[in-house]
Amino acid sequence: MRYAVTGATGLVGSHVVYSLLLQNEEVVVLHRAQSNKEFLLKVFSYYSKEAESLFAKIVWQEVDLLDGSDLYTILPGIDIIMHCAATVSFNPRDFQSTVVDNPKITANVINAALVAKVKKFIHVSSVAALGRKPGENHLNENSFWIDSDENSNYAIGKHAAEMEVWRGREEGLAVAIVNPTIILGPGNWSQGSAALIKNIAEGFNYYTKGINGFVDVRDVAAIMLRLATTDIEGERFVVVSENRSYQEVFALMAKELGITGPQVEVKPWMSALAWRWEA
């Protein structure tokens, strides 16, 4: 099978590419001009002594997904698309990239996939796309979006991107969606969930009250590969390993690092100031 992967230099995308190459699949990575290709090699090296030989098998295609016009010449001949590209941010200042660009990128890939008659489209969404409803703390695949002030810009954008995927299905594209919880694994230690581990390693002493779902990035990749090679389509799947408190997860990270875990609970008003602390 010939796969195209977007967002390959991110946490999920890099692990999807690695998993596909291990299965001797042909992988075309759709990347931006400024993408850090060496990031994939670094991720591969965490798992294999054959990282360089696997890395050499990647077919690279530079493309601007926000424009999307090049996709119409790149996607013909592709069997399956693993769509992992998206900006992950809960910073209100990232409205453009989360609310506007994320859905637009997905729409562009869907449109080109329909023209190219791609066999299947696997989309990485998020539990955030299920929405946050006042008074409701439990989510599953049957949870439906309700507009709420509790929904972040990121959630709004991911929900809109899902709507593009379902629209693609109505137009004849076989699709499946994964909705992961917080994904943990080796990635860019300065971004996303991987930054949690870096912060703990540097002595970060704060934790937020509450419980969330957590999942290993390798499990997310494995489920995506499974969906790509089965007849399952037209469904979405919440991907979670366990529901744990933030304090417990941070303590586990600290234990593995051989240091003391966070001791100070961050109050809601302190969390609200977080964006103002950023440079």
Sequence and secondary structure as in RCSB ss.txt:
>XXXX:A:sequence
MRYAVTGATGLVGSHVVYSLLLQNEEVVVLHRAQSNKEFLLKVFSYYSKEAESLFAKIVWQEVDLLDGSDLYTIL
PGIDIIMHCAATVSFNPRDFQSTVVDNPKITANVINAALVAKVKKFIHVSSVAALGRKPGENHLNENSFWIDSDE
NSNYAIGKHAAEMEVWRGREEGLAVAIVNPTIILGPGNWSQGSAALIKNIAEGFNYYTKGINGFVDVRDVAAIML
RLATTDIEGERFVVVSENRSYQEVFALMAKELGITGPQVEVKPWMSALAWRWEA
>XXXX:A:secstr
 EEEEESTTSHHHHHHHHHHHHTT EEEEEE TT  THHHHHHHHHH TTHHHHHTT EEEE  TTT TTHHHHS
TT  EEEE        GGGHIIIIIIHHHHHHHHHHHHHHHT SEEEEE  GGGG   TT     TT      TT
  HHHHHHHHHHHHHHHHHHTT  EEEEEE EEESSS TTSTTHHHHHHHHTT  EEESSEEEEEEHHHHHHHHH
HHHTSS  SEEEEE SEEEEHHHHHHHHHHHHTS    EEE HHHHHTHHHH  
